[in-house]
């Protein structure tokens, strides 16, 4: 009888210890801050990717918050700010390099988790203009390039391109409504000589759609300077030369565009992620990433 009682007491004690350990684990998890993802403008590509990531994380039983932002550089600033809760961020690969160029001390904090797909550069000019390639932009005098906003990923991309190809630094950047600017290209009152947009290859921006469907009015410049696609010293590829076939319409053949593309990345501040969060993100990347990845 005493042996039976001892076994029962031992089983009860083990059960109690297990329950206490589980309760402590749950208490720790509840006290641990959730994942905070700095994404981009609400409704944009990175914000939408963050929303998909948030849904995956929540489906795995963890908490995550999608925080809109001004763009890649703002995301990286928040993620490396000790006072900010942000521990994950979406950013273009060129924005990461641009950020680290100015803040090399942040390099040990940043861990690239996965890519979210390619984004490509499109520079649109009037069909009657002298510019046909990026070399023509480098050689032109008093050239004006329209970009939507100085805080946009497009601005970051052009700034980084200018570091790789210093001749781009002579181009005057004019910030404003790129849709309206495209409409005026080739006219005497045009505020710019070309417009630059950056987005996924099959994304239909109003600017690129207008240019491709009106080839008699517009030209998408070929971008091919090899300095842009040279691999940096750290071995991390930034730009890749691409020959894109972009759908124009049901009755038209795809438009061929020679350009450069850059990966969008999900990055983490390894100093802000707990071991449990690191394991969670490893699971997300290895087993659930196609639910987050941009397919267009």
C-alpha positions as semicolon CSV with decimal commas, in nm:
position;residue;x (nm);y (nm);z (nm)
1;X;0,000;0,000;0,000
2;X;0,281;0,242;0,091
3;X;0,446;0,173;-0,245
4;X;0,119;0,261;-0,420
5;X;0,086;0,580;-0,214
6;X;0,446;0,679;-0,289
7;X;0,386;0,631;-0,661
8;X;0,070;0,838;-0,643
9;X;0,249;1,113;-0,453
10;X;0,536;1,108;-0,702
11;X;0,296;1,126;-0,996
12;X;0,110;1,413;-0,831
13;X;0,435;1,596;-0,759
14;X;0,554;1,556;-1,118
15;X;0,218;1,680;-1,243
16;X;0,237;1,982;-1,014
17;X;0,591;2,064;-1,126
18;X;0,487;2,030;-1,490
19;X;0,190;2,260;-1,435
20;X;0,408;2,517;-1,259
21;X;0,663;2,506;-1,541
22;X;0,387;2,551;-1,800
23;X;0,240;2,841;-1,606
24;X;0,581;3,006;-1,580
25;X;0,636;2,959;-1,953
26;X;0,298;3,111;-2,034
27;X;0,361;3,399;-1,795
28;X;0,698;3,469;-1,959
29;X;0,542;3,453;-2,306
30;X;0,265;3,690;-2,199
31;X;0,518;3,934;-2,053
32;X;0,739;3,921;-2,364
33;X;0,668;4,198;-2,616
34;X;0,529;4,075;-2,946
35;X;0,676;4,120;-3,289
36;X;0,656;4,478;-3,416
37;X;0,693;4,505;-3,795
38;X;0,775;4,842;-3,950
39;X;0,638;4,814;-4,303
40;X;0,549;5,110;-4,528
41;X;0,262;5,325;-4,644
42;X;-0,077;5,172;-4,565
43;X;-0,202;4,967;-4,858
44;X;0,141;4,956;-5,023
45;X;0,348;4,651;-5,111
46;X;0,550;4,625;-4,790
47;X;0,250;4,707;-4,572
48;X;0,054;4,429;-4,746
49;X;0,343;4,186;-4,700
50;X;0,358;4,278;-4,332
51;X;-0,016;4,214;-4,303
52;X;0,036;3,866;-4,449
53;X;0,329;3,807;-4,212
54;X;0,119;3,927;-3,919
55;X;-0,154;3,675;-4,009
56;X;0,100;3,390;-4,029
57;X;0,256;3,480;-3,693
58;X;-0,082;3,509;-3,524
59;X;-0,184;3,176;-3,673
60;X;0,117;3,024;-3,498
61;X;-0,004;3,157;-3,164
62;X;0,219;3,464;-3,130
63;X;0,140;3,834;-3,142
64;X;0,251;4,076;-3,413
65;X;0,178;4,436;-3,502
66;X;0,196;4,594;-3,849
67;X;0,322;4,951;-3,813
68;X;0,288;5,181;-4,119
69;X;0,585;5,401;-4,197
70;X;0,738;5,644;-4,446
71;X;0,946;5,370;-4,608
72;X;1,260;5,158;-4,595
73;X;1,493;5,406;-4,425
74;X;1,233;5,492;-4,162
75;X;1,188;5,119;-4,102
76;X;1,561;5,066;-4,048
77;X;1,586;5,373;-3,824
78;X;1,304;5,244;-3,604
79;X;1,437;4,889;-3,593
80;X;1,782;5,000;-3,475
81;X;1,647;5,257;-3,227
82;X;1,674;5,111;-2,874
83;X;1,371;5,315;-2,766
84;X;1,149;5,176;-3,044
85;X;0,954;4,848;-3,008
86;X;1,020;4,765;-3,375
87;X;1,219;4,444;-3,411
88;X;1,133;4,349;-3,772
89;X;1,137;4,567;-4,084
90;X;1,083;4,548;-4,456
91;X;1,343;4,730;-4,666
92;X;1,492;4,728;-5,013
93;X;1,841;4,577;-5,034
94;X;1,981;4,908;-5,161
95;X;1,821;5,090;-4,868
96;X;1,996;4,852;-4,627
97;X;2,332;4,923;-4,792
98;X;2,259;5,297;-4,802
99;X;2,165;5,294;-4,432
100;X;2,475;5,097;-4,329
101;X;2,699;5,325;-4,535
102;X;2,597;5,610;-4,304
103;X;2,566;5,396;-3,989
104;X;2,821;5,113;-4,007
105;X;2,789;5,057;-3,633
106;X;2,440;4,913;-3,687
107;X;2,567;4,627;-3,905
108;X;2,602;4,371;-3,618
109;X;2,236;4,425;-3,525
110;X;2,087;4,358;-3,868
111;X;2,000;4,004;-3,972
112;X;1,854;3,942;-4,319
113;X;1,579;3,681;-4,275
114;X;1,438;3,640;-4,627
115;X;1,350;3,826;-4,946
116;X;1,000;3,936;-5,042
117;X;1,055;3,947;-5,418
118;X;1,211;4,176;-5,677
119;X;1,137;4,543;-5,736
120;X;1,254;4,698;-6,062
121;X;1,355;5,044;-6,179
122;X;1,157;5,207;-6,460
123;X;1,266;5,542;-6,605
124;X;1,011;5,686;-6,848
125;X;1,088;5,960;-7,101
126;X;0,914;6,106;-7,404
127;X;0,954;5,897;-7,719
128;X;1,088;6,199;-7,904
129;X;1,358;6,276;-7,649
130;X;1,728;6,208;-7,707
131;X;1,750;5,977;-7,405
132;X;1,735;5,605;-7,475
133;X;1,960;5,459;-7,204
134;X;2,098;5,544;-6,862
135;X;2,421;5,647;-7,035
136;X;2,229;5,926;-7,208
137;X;2,115;6,052;-6,867
138;X;2,475;6,057;-6,747
139;X;2,585;6,260;-7,048
140;X;2,291;6,504;-7,054
141;X;2,315;6,862;-6,932
142;X;2,056;7,008;-6,692
143;X;1,854;6,685;-6,688
144;X;1,550;6,675;-6,457
145;X;1,418;6,350;-6,310
146;X;1,076;6,327;-6,146
147;X;1,042;6,118;-5,828
148;X;0,732;6,102;-5,610
149;X;0,874;6,188;-5,267
150;X;1,210;6,242;-5,099
151;X;1,112;5,985;-4,832
152;X;1,015;5,716;-5,083
153;X;1,201;5,398;-5,169
154;X;1,240;5,540;-5,520
155;X;1,443;5,829;-5,379
156;X;1,659;5,588;-5,180
157;X;1,719;5,380;-5,491
158;X;1,825;5,679;-5,700
159;X;2,052;5,806;-5,422
160;X;2,220;5,467;-5,397
161;X;2,249;5,444;-5,776
162;X;2,421;5,782;-5,765
163;X;2,678;5,648;-5,520
164;X;2,759;5,367;-5,760
165;X;2,749;5,589;-6,071
166;X;2,857;5,941;-5,965
167;X;2,745;6,089;-6,298
168;X;2,385;6,046;-6,183
169;X;2,462;6,305;-5,916
170;X;2,448;6,578;-6,180
171;X;2,080;6,507;-6,247
172;X;1,832;6,743;-6,081
173;X;1,567;6,549;-5,890
174;X;1,222;6,708;-5,885
175;X;0,980;6,568;-5,626
176;X;0,609;6,571;-5,698
177;X;0,316;6,397;-5,864
178;X;0,478;6,150;-6,103
179;X;0,146;6,063;-6,266
180;X;0,090;6,423;-6,371
181;X;0,454;6,456;-6,472
182;X;0,432;6,157;-6,708
183;X;0,128;6,311;-6,875
184;X;0,331;6,623;-6,954
185;X;0,649;6,455;-7,078
186;X;0,752;6,587;-7,419
187;X;0,547;6,906;-7,391
188;X;0,693;7,258;-7,361
189;X;0,558;7,292;-7,006
190;X;0,689;6,958;-6,879
191;X;0,838;7,004;-6,530
192;X;1,081;6,713;-6,582
193;X;1,256;6,526;-6,863
194;X;1,187;6,177;-6,726
195;X;1,004;6,006;-6,441
196;X;1,135;5,721;-6,226
197;X;0,922;5,460;-6,048
198;X;1,022;5,141;-5,867
199;X;0,790;4,846;-5,820
200;X;0,743;4,472;-5,876
201;X;0,787;4,360;-6,239
202;X;0,419;4,277;-6,293
203;X;0,273;4,555;-6,082
204;X;0,064;4,796;-6,286
205;X;0,160;5,147;-6,183
206;X;-0,032;5,423;-6,363
207;X;0,295;5,571;-6,490
208;X;0,430;5,251;-6,646
209;X;0,091;5,143;-6,780
210;X;0,051;5,476;-6,959
211;X;0,399;5,451;-7,109
212;X;0,366;5,092;-7,232
213;X;0,021;5,142;-7,383
214;X;0,128;5,456;-7,566
215;X;0,461;5,360;-7,719
216;X;0,428;5,636;-7,975
217;X;0,446;5,892;-7,692
218;X;0,677;5,731;-7,437
219;X;0,996;5,532;-7,403
220;X;1,116;5,322;-7,108
221;X;1,491;5,375;-7,091
222;X;1,732;5,081;-7,091
223;X;1,946;5,066;-6,776
224;X;2,269;4,872;-6,815
225;X;2,568;5,044;-6,653
226;X;2,772;4,756;-6,511
227;X;2,876;4,961;-6,211
228;X;2,519;4,926;-6,086
229;X;2,531;4,546;-6,079
230;X;2,882;4,502;-5,941
231;X;2,873;4,297;-5,620
232;X;2,981;4,500;-5,313
233;X;3,279;4,401;-5,100
234;X;3,053;4,229;-4,846
235;X;2,927;3,991;-5,116
236;X;2,561;4,093;-5,078
237;X;2,404;4,142;-5,421
238;X;2,210;4,467;-5,449
239;X;2,106;4,515;-5,812
240;X;2,059;4,250;-6,078
241;X;2,038;4,317;-6,451
242;X;1,706;4,193;-6,590
243;X;1,540;4,174;-6,930
244;X;1,172;4,190;-6,841
245;X;0,875;4,086;-7,051
246;X;0,592;4,303;-6,921
247;X;0,232;4,233;-7,025
248;X;0,076;4,528;-7,205
249;X;-0,269;4,402;-7,303
250;X;-0,456;4,108;-7,448
251;X;-0,391;4,205;-7,811
252;X;-0,033;4,327;-7,771
253;X;0,295;4,138;-7,728
254;X;0,482;4,187;-7,399
255;X;0,708;4,489;-7,379
256;X;1,077;4,408;-7,333
257;X;1,258;4,628;-7,083
258;X;1,627;4,613;-6,989
259;X;1,665;4,738;-6,634
260;X;1,792;4,661;-6,287
261;X;1,597;4,503;-6,004
262;X;1,652;4,499;-5,629
263;X;1,528;4,254;-5,368
264;X;1,287;4,358;-5,099
265;X;1,402;4,212;-4,768
266;X;1,263;4,121;-4,429
267;X;1,529;4,210;-4,175
268;X;1,545;4,173;-3,799
269;X;1,731;4,336;-3,515
270;X;1,887;4,028;-3,359
271;X;1,943;4,219;-3,036
272;X;1,568;4,280;-2,998
273;X;1,445;3,925;-3,064
274;X;1,422;3,673;-2,783
275;X;1,531;3,315;-2,843
276;X;1,167;3,214;-2,875
277;X;1,102;3,485;-3,132
278;X;1,411;3,384;-3,329
279;X;1,286;3,025;-3,337
280;X;0,941;3,146;-3,443
281;X;1,083;3,347;-3,734
282;X;1,298;3,053;-3,840
283;X;0,979;2,846;-3,859
284;X;0,799;3,121;-4,053
285;X;1,082;3,151;-4,307
286;X;1,139;2,776;-4,348
287;X;0,780;2,653;-4,349
288;X;0,538;2,940;-4,416
289;X;0,720;3,195;-4,630
290;X;0,522;3,143;-4,949
291;X;0,220;3,279;-4,763
292;X;0,413;3,604;-4,720
293;X;0,614;3,620;-5,045
294;X;0,503;3,868;-5,313
295;X;0,391;3,664;-5,615
296;X;0,356;3,944;-5,872
